[in-house]
Amino acid sequence: MMMSLGLFVFKLNTLPYQNTSRQVNYGWGTNTRFGQRPVSQFLGLGEETMTLKGQLLPEVTGGVRYLQALQVMADSGRAWPLIEGSGTIYGMFVIKSIANDNAEFNSNGQARSITFTLNLTRVDESQAAMFGDLLTQAEGLYNKASSALSNFASGA
């Protein structure tokens, strides 16, 4: 496993990325002073973004269906935990954009090469907030599964 975003696992046979970039911004306010340098004050953490870029070769690696799975996740409007394969927990991220370029087409119009860019933005305030949100999401999934099981058992 290279990385996971929620239940989606980035690995060589799904959506292998070749490049990641992470940017963490910090807020600083400044006030100008007469005859002196401006004074600065730390205002707190700013926006944190992560970008994953890669190239898919559907005959060898994952195909367009994995990009579609990420699009369904983005359509849900939910935040997902981003965890690196090494165990590094980055936090809760939303999918801000998905872009892909197709090239080298087969006779049926299917791309033999797909270059993708996935832009993520962190939305949690802290690791503690992230784990609280994960618990809420897990409880929601459990409740839906219990409801589906009871509907199945009752023949509905």
Buried (B, 14 or more C-beta within 10 A) or exposed (E): EBBBBBEBBBBEEBBBBEEBEEEEEEEEEEEEEEEEEEEEEEEEEEEBBBBBBBBBBBEEBBBBEBBEBBBEBBEEEBBBBBBBEEEEEBBBBBBEEBEBEBEEEEEEEBBBBBBBBBBBBBBBEEEEEBBEBBEEBEEEEEEEEEEEEEEEEEEE
